[in-house]
Amino acid sequence: MWLAFALSTVAVALAAANPHAKRAAIDDCLKAAKVPVDAKNSADWNVDVHTYNQRLLYTPAAIVVPTTVEHIQAAVSCAAKVGVKVNPKSGGHSYASFGLGGENGHLVVQLDRMDQVTLDPVTQIATVQPGARLGHVATLLYKQGKRAFSHGTCPGVGVSGHSLHGGFGFSSHTHGLALDWIAGATVVLANATVVNASETENQDLFWALRGSGSNFGIVASFRFKTFAAPSLVTTFEVNLAWNDASAIVGGWGRLQDWLKADMPEELNMRVLGNGYQTQLQGLYYGNSSTLKTAAQPLLDKLNSTLSNVKEFGWMEAFGNYAYSQEIDITRPYKQGETFYSKSLVTSALPANVLKNVADYWVKKARSNRRSWYIIIDMFGGANSAITKVPANATSFAYRDPERNLFLYEFYDTAFGTYPADGFDFLNGWVKTFTDGLDTTQWGMYINYADPLLNRTEAQNVYYRQNLPRLKQVKKQFDPTEVFYYPQGVEPAKP
């Protein structure tokens, strides 16, 4: 027995010093623990190693494909023993490929074999496994009880990463973020134990999970509150004549004044701009007649009219903005693009910032020929469900109705190799915003992760005032950083 222990200790020591030895050691440990794995370069491996951002490809040390909580525990235990970092991968949509670790050599816990969704007909709480995708969750909740919770529009996005870091969508102004609907979670920790987190159990962990969840463990099961899916909602567009910088400045200024105080809670809306058009797109909780009444004050300010107004049932409305022929998406899944993306969360923009942003939009964005877009989500304001949640209720940093008015996504796609000047294009545009704002007026959103940020920058802009407490929770639950990616929360120093 002593000899076996000594040999095991030597093997672990060798693995810590040699990547090839680590791979061999993790393979041996997983095999002994009977954890299901993808054979390297098999068809399953090739599906599971796929990442949405094809600009950022990484090779894991191993890919495990659990079907039980015990499989997840054993995988985490093996990784901790060998010294391999661990990353859960749910949908694989991380813009920085953090589901694969954001670098080579990690243990990937591919969760998409665990995608069951079960609605309790009495409590209306949904138990959702971590590998389910949003379209699958929405479909099954509606089939089982015509229920829903607030989340994004892309049906292929995994429920885990989306909801643990925010989860904004076309119901968020009315119903809040996806993380606001998490009632509890079953979590595998870095020491391979399993705990429940909720308002009454492991409250610090529960607070941290809702905003920065991938740093503290692997959620093996979610419990989501739900609401009754409305029988009728209305989608719409408003074409904006933002043809020059002065039109952008004037229109944006009137829009943000209206959003701050007057945008109805039932209205959800964004600006979508690209190289050939700018328009408002939205979803209203009500019929087309009441939409017209609710939107008319804004339309008067913008000298615009509603267009493409359509009344839908709940699931049909999901499909309208899904940009996908398929909604109930499960495995296998290999969608992807080559792109770079950035994010912002800002207050209302002062006149000088609006001018600089608009000038860049007209002179730099519209003059390049790549496939780019900007989304400006109506995020905060006096009537937003997001900013009605107390600032200290979750670790999500952006709850102030005035300082957190807009959420932005900047997105630039390439066909083939991403061009070197693409990074400067988006970084330059974001700089026109941040140069005129102080750090209380802007931040960034990790669900649109920017892998070019260093770790210190990333932690600060994603978590702002909540970072010190997050570091303390990381120290408590994962002091050796078993769960790690290049922009992850660092444990507080002793």
N, C-alpha and C positions, 0 to 999 in steps of 0.2 A: 504493500500500500504506500509506504514512504517513497519507494522508487517511482511508482506511478505518479504520485504528487509532484515529485521532483522533476520528472520528465514533462509533466503538464506545465509546471512553472517555467521551465526552460523554453517550451514551445511558445508560451505567451510572450516571454521576453524577446525571443527571436522575432515573433510577429510584430511586436511594437517597433522594431528597428528596420523591418524589411517589408515593403508593400506586397511583394509576391508571397512572402511567408504569411502575411495577414490574410491574403485571399485563401490560401490553403487552410489556415487555422479556422477561419470563419466557415468555410465549406465543411470541414470536419465536425465542427461544433453543431452546425445546423443539421447535418446528417444524423449525428448521434441523438439530437433532440427531436428528430422526426418532424422538422418544420418543412413544409412544402417550399420548394425553390424552383426557379426557372433554370433549366440547363442552359449553359452559356451558348449563345448563338443559335438557340432553338427558335422555332416560330413564336413561342410565348415570350422568350427573351426579347426578340425583335419588336414585338408589340409593346412590351412593358418598358423597354428602354427608350421608347419614343417620347419626345418632348414637344410641347406645343410650339415653343420658340426654336425653330430649326437653326437659328444662329448660335445656339448654346447647347452643344451636344457633349455629354459626359458618359464615362464608363464606370458603372458601379463595381464594387468588390463582389457583390452578390445581390440578387433580387429574390426576396421571399414573397410568397403569395398566400398569406394566411386566410383561413376560413373560420377560425375560432380565436377567441381572446387568448387562449393558452398558446396558440402559435405565435401571437404577437409577443407575449411575455418571453417565450423561449428565444425568439429572435433578438429581442433587446438584451437579454441576459448574455447571449453569445457575443454580441457586438461589444458589450461592456467588458467582458473578460478578455477579448482579443485586442481591444483598443481601436475598433472601427467605429466611426461616427454613423449615426442613424438618422434617416429621414423618411417620414411617411409620405406616400404618394397616393392621392385620391383621384382627382381628375387629370392631373398632369398639366394643368394650364398655367402654372407659375411662369410669369414673364421672364424670370431669371433662372428658370429650370431648377428651382430649389427643391422640388420633389425628387430630383436625382442628386441632391446635395450641393448643387452650384459649383461642383468640382469633382474630379475623379476620385474613386476609391471608397465611396461610402456604401453602407448597407441600406438598400432601398426596400421599404416595406410597402409593397404594391397592394392596395386595399380593395381593388375593384371587384374581387370575388365576394366581398362582403357588402351587399347593396340592398338588403331587405328594408322595406318600409312598412310599419304596422301602426295603424291608428287605433287607439283605445276609444271605443264608442261612448264610454261613460265620461272619462276625463277630457277627451278630445286632445290628449297628448300623443304625439307621434314619436315612436321609437324608430330611429333611422341609423342604419349601419354606415360606417365612415366612407365606404367606397361608392356610395350612390351618387349619381349625377343629378343636377337640378331638374332636368326634364323628367327623369325617372321619378324623383320625389314628388314633383308637382302632379304628374299623371296618377300615381298611386294614391296620394292624399285625396285627389278629387274623386277617383273611382270608389274609394272606401268610405267617403263621408262628405264629399263636396266641401272639403276643407283646404286650407292653404296657410303658408306663412310667407313673410316678406323676404324676397331674394332677387337675384339678378335675372337677366333675360336670356343668357346663353345656356341652352339645354345640356351641352356637353361638359360644363364646368362641374367639378367635384364639390359636393356639399361641404366637405371638411375645411379645405383651405379657404373657400369663399366665406363661410360663416364664422370661422375662428378669427378672421382678420378684419371683419367688417360686414360685407355682403350688401352692397347698394344695388338698387334696381328701380323699376318703374312702379313700385308700390311703397318706396321708402319714405317719401314725403308724407304719405298717409299712415303707414304702418311701421316705420322705423327700419333699422338694419336687420339683416338675418340674425346677427348675434344677439339682438334684443329679444329674440324668440326662443333662445336656448334656455330651457328650464333645468337642465342637468346634463351631466356627461359621465360616462364610465371611462377612466383614463388608465393606461399603462404607463407607469413612471419609469424613470431612469434605472431604478433598482429592480425593475421587472415586477413590482407589486401592482395590484389593481386597487384603485380607489374610486369612490363616487365624489363628484363635485357639484355643488348646488348652492342655493342661498343658505342652506342649513348645514352642509357638509363641506369641509375644506374650502371655506369661503375665499381665502387668499388665492388658491388655485383657480377657483371659479371666476373670480375677478380677472385674473391674468389671462385665462383661456379666451375670454371674450374680448379679443382685440389683438392678442399676440400668441395665439394658442399653439403654434407649431414649436415653440421654444421649450415646452414644459412636459411633454409626453405625447403619447399617441392616443387619441380618442378612439375607443373601440365601439362606442355607441353614444348617440345623441338622444336627448329627449327634448322635442320642440313643442312649445305651445302652438296652437293653430287658431285661425279665425275662419268664420264661415265665408267661403268663396262667394263673391257677389254674383248674382244671376246675370247682371248686365254692366258692362263698362264700355267706355267710348274712347277710341284712339283718334288722333288728329295730327295735322301738320299745319304750320304757319310759315310760309315762305318769307324770308327776310331780304330786303334789298340792301344788304350790307356790301355795296359795290366798291366803296372807297373808305379811306380811314375815317373821315368825318362821319359817315353813316354808321360805321361800327361804333365809334365813340358815343354818338348820340343815342343809338338804339340800345346799346349795352347799358348806358347810364340810366335810361328810363326803365329798362328791364330790372336792374338791380334795386332801384328804388321801390318798385312794385313788389319784388320778391321779399325784401326786408320786412314789410309790414302787411301786405295785402294778398299774397298768393294763397288761395283757399287750400285747406288741408287735403281736400279730395282730389287736388290736381297734382300730377306728377309730370315733370317736363325737363327737356334738355335742349340745348343748342347743338346741332351737328353741322360742322363746317368742313369743307374739303376744297379741292381745287376748282370745282365748278358750281357749287351752290352752298347756301347757308339757310338753314331752316330750324324752326322749333319743331320738336316731335314730342308727343305726350300721350298720357293715358289718364282718363278722368273716371272717377268712381261715381257714375250716374249716366243718364241718357244724353243724347245729343242736344236736346233742348236746354237742359240745365247746364250743360257744358258751355253753350253759347252765352248764357247769362253770366256764368262764373268768369269766363275768359274775356268778356267784352271790355272791361276797363283796361286790360292790358292791350287788347287789339286797338283800342282808341289811341293809346299812348304810342303804339308802334305804327299806326296808320296801315294796319294789315288786316287780313281776313283769315278765317279758318278754311282749311282745305283737306281733302281726303279724309273726311269725317266718317268713321265706321263704328257701328254698335256691334259688340261681340259678347258672347259668353266668356267665362273666365279662361278656359283652356284655349279657346280660339284667339283671345287677346294675347296669350303667351306666345302662340305661334306667329302672330303678326310682327313681333319684334325679335323673334328668335333667329331670323335669317338662316333657317334650317328646315329642310323638308321633313326631318325626323325630330320628334320631341322626346319620346321615351327612349333615351339613348343609354345603352349598356355596353358591356364589353363585346367585341373588340372596338377600339377607338384609336384612330391615328390621324386626326386632323392636326394641321400645323401650318405655320407661316414663318418666313424669315423677316424679322422686324426688330425695331427698337422703339421703346415706349417710355414715357415719363408721366408723372402725375403732379398735381397740386391740389391743395385745399386752401382757399383764400377768403379773406373778408371782401366786402365791397371794394372795388378798385377806385382809388383817387384819380382825378382828372389826368394828372401827368402820367400815371401808370397806364391808364386806358389809352392815351395817345401813343405811348411807346409800343404797347401790345398791338394796337391796330395798325400802326406803321409797319411793324414786322410782318403781320398777317398779310398785308397787301404787297409789300415790297419783296419779302423773302419767301414766304410760304407759297403764295400764288405764282411766283416766278419759277419755282422748281417743278420738274415734271414727274416726280415720284408720287407714289400712291400714299398720301398722308391724309389724316383727318384730325380734328380736334372735337372733343365732346365736352360741353360745359353743362354739368348737371345742376339743377336747382336743388341745392342740398339743405341749406339752413333757412333762416327766417323765423318770424314770430310764430308761424303756424306749422312748422315742420315737426313731425313726430321724432325725428332723429335728435333734434336739439332740445326736446322736452324731457329727455331722459337725463337724470342728474349726472353731472360731470364725473363724479366719483363712483358711479354705479358699475362701470366696466373699465377695462384698460384702454378702450378706444378713445383716442385723444381729442376728437373734434366734435364737441357738443355745444359750442357757444353759438347762439342764433345769429349773432352779428359777425363775429370774427371767423366763423366757418360757414360762409354763405354759399360758396361754389365748390364743387368737386370737378376736377379736370382730368381728362385723359388725352395725352398727345401720342399719336401713333403713326409710325412711318414704316411702310412695308416695302420690301425689295423682292424682285423676281430673279433669283440667283444669289450671288454673293452680295452681302449688304455693303453699300458704298461707305468709304471712310468718312466722307463729309456729312453723312447722315447724322452722326452723333452731334456734330457742331450745330446742325440745323435745329434739332429739338432743344439742345442745351441752350442755344442762343435765344430761342423763343421763351423758354422758362425764365431765363435771366431778365427779360424785359418786365416780367412780373415781380420777381423777388428783389431786384435792385431798388424798387420803390416802396417796399414793405418791410416792416420789422418782423422779427421772428415770432411775435405774438399774432401776426396777421397771415401767416402762411405755414404750411407743412406739406407732407406728402403721404400717399396712401399705399401701403405695402401690397395690396392686391394688384397694383400696377407697378410692381417692383422695378427699380432701376439698378441693374447690376454694376453700373459704373461707379456708384457711390461706394466710398470706403465704409468700413464697419461703423466707425464713430459717427460719420455723417448720417448714415442710414438710420441708426438707432435714434439720433436726435430728431430727424425730420419725420420719422414714422410715429414716434411715441411722445415727443415733447415732454410735457410736465409729468407724464406717467412713467418715464424711464427709470427714475430712482427706485420706485416701488417694484417695478418689473425686475430690476436687477436683484433686489432682495428676494423676490419669489423664485427667481432662477437659482440663486444661491441655496435656497431651502430645498428645492426639488431636484435640481440637476447641477450640482456644484462642479462636476468634472466635465460638463458639456457633452454628455453622451448624445444628446440631440443638438446638432450643430449645422449651421450653414453660414456662408461668409458674412451675412448681414444680421445674424442672430443676436438676441439679447445676451450680453455678457453677465455672468454672475457678479454680484457685488463683491468687492475685495474685502478681506477680513479686517 
